């Protein structure tokens, strides 16, 4: 029974991650801003994404949040929605207008927002480049699976659009099942995890390293009755 509960918890966690990837994110609050100069609004947080519209200087914007490193902000202008480099977005802060920076963004209530395919589907259906998500997003994934006389296994390598990546492998044989994964974040953090089950016990361990160098180690096991 403990093994069933353990696997159920893992499935719930996995579903939560999946739902976050397919649901548009929204910031807690929006902030008024202006474009510093003529600047392109793009369909994603990078210059490799297509141009949605070119904003005129001093265009009145609504800002919904920015990326984790505050390099790009999710904005709207009229009926258009997209991403503008943060150093071209000016907000009112402490009595003056300043560009959005990692210090200014949280101070005025701008939260971190993520970019995913749900965002693309919500705002760009009907655009000439709408069907080219995979071309612009830039991530990649390769998967290998197989079985032999000793058991079955699979491995996958995923590369994110901003430099992060993940490698995972797992398999089962007559003695049990196990898996391992290594994740590297785009800003220097990372995580390594390993786990497995046999007829007597399930166990796992993980080491997480933040982008600032802080390290956390977690481990545990469950004995199967």
N, C-alpha and C positions, 0 to 999 in steps of 0.2 A: 504493500500500500504506500509506503514512504517513497518508493521508486516512482510510482504513478504520480504522486503529488509533486515530486521533484521535476519530472518531465512536463507536467502540466504548467508549473510555474515558468519553466523555460519557454514553453510555447506562448504563454501570455506575454512574456517580455518581448519575444520575437514579433508578435502581432502588434505590440505597441510601437516598436521601431518601424514596422512596415506602414502602419497607419500614418505616422508622422511624415513618412516619405511621400505619401500620395495625397496629403491634405495640405491645401494652401495655408501658410502661416500668416498670422495677423499680429500687428503690434498692439500693445495695450492702449496706446494713444497716438494721435497724429499731431504733427507740428507744422506750422506755416513756415515757409522759407522762400527764397528767391534764387534764381540762377545768377551766378556771378557774371557770366558772359554768355555769348552764344555757345551752346554745348549740345552734344548728341545725347538724347535719351536712348538707351539700348535695351534690348530684350533680355539681358542678363547682366550679372556683375563682372563684366570683362569687356575689353574692346573687341574681342573676337565675335561677340554677339551682334546681330544685325541692328541697324538703327531704326528705332520706332518713329522718332521725329526729332528734328533739330530745334531745340528750345532757343528763343530769343533772349538776349541779355535782360535781366530783371524780370523774367517770367515768374509769376506767382505760383509757387509749388506747394503741394502737401506732402510731407515726409512721413512715412509709416514705420521706418526703422532702417538700420544699416547692418552690413555684414559684421562678423565677429571682430575683424580687424579695423572696422570703420573706414574701409577704403571705398566702398560703394554704398549708396542709399537707395531704397525703394521709394519712388516718388510718383505723383500723378500731376498732370497738367491738363486741365479740361477733362476730356474723355480718354486721354492717353495715360497709360500706366507703364512704368519701366524703371530702369536703373541709371543713375547718374553718379559719376565719380564724386566722392564726398568733398574734395577740395574745390568743386564748382557749385557747392550748395551752401548758401549763407543763411544763418538763422539769427534771431534776436537773443542775446545772452548778456546779462549783467549790464544792461543799458546801452549796448552797442550791437552792431551786426558783425558776426564772425563766421568763418567757414566751419563746417562740422569736423571735429577732431575726436580722438578717443576720450579726451577729457570732457569736451562739450556735450557729446551725445548723451551719456547717462545723466548729466546735470540737468538737461532740459526734458528728460523723460523718454528719449528715443531708446527703444529696446533692440536687441539683436534679432534679426529676421533671417531666415534661410531661403534659398532659391531652389526650387525643385520643379519637376515636370507638371505638377498640379497648377503651379503659378503660370507656367507657359500655356497650359491648356485653357486656363481661365481667361487670360487677357489677350491671347494672340491667335485664337481660332479665326481663320479667314485671311490671315496675312499670307503673302506669297511664300514666305519661308516657314510657315507653321509646321509643315510636315517634316522638317529637317532637324528636329530636336537632337537626334543622335549625332548629327554632324557638328552642331554648335556646342553641345554640352561638353564634349571632349573626354568624358570618362570611358572606361573600357572594362570588360570583364571576360575572363576565360575560365572554363570549367572542364574538368576531366573526371570521368567516372570509370569504374571497372570492377570486375569480379574475377577471382580465380579459385583454386581449390582451397585456399586458406581463408577466404572471406571476401567481403566487398568494401570498397572505399571510394572516396571522392575528394577532390581538391579544387579550390577556386582562388583566383587572384583578381582583385578589383582595384582599379586605379581611379581616383576621384578627379574632378576637373581642376582642383586647386593644388594638386601635388600630393594629397593624402593617398593612402592605399591600404589594402587589407589582403592578407593571405590566410586561408583556412583549409584544414584537412581533417577528415574523419573517416572512421570505418568500423566495421563489425566483423567478428569471427565467432567461433563456437565458445570462446572464453568470455566475451563481452564486447562492449562498444566504447570507443574513445574519440576524442577530437582535440584539436588545438587551433588557435588563431593568433595572428599578430596583426595589429592595426597601428598605422602611423598617421597621425593627424597632419594637416597641411601647415600647421604653425609650430611643429616640433614635438608635440606630445605623442604618446604612444601607449599601447597596451598589449600585453601578451597573456594568453589564457590557455589553460589545458584542463581537461576533465574526462572522466570515463566511468563506466559502470561494469560490474560483473555480477555474478549470482549473489554475492555477499555484501557488496558495498558500492556506493557511488561517491566519487570524490572529485574535487576541482581546486584549482589555484589560479590566481591572476596577479599580475604586477602592472600597475598603471604609473606612467610618468607624465607629469604635466609639462606644458611648454616652458614653464619657469624652472624646471628641474626637480620639483617636488615628487616624491615617490610614495606610492601606497601599495602594500602587499595584503592580499586577502586569500584565505584558503578555508576549506571545510570539507566535511564528509558526512555521509548518511549511511548507517548500517541497515541493511534490508532484513526485516523480520521474516 
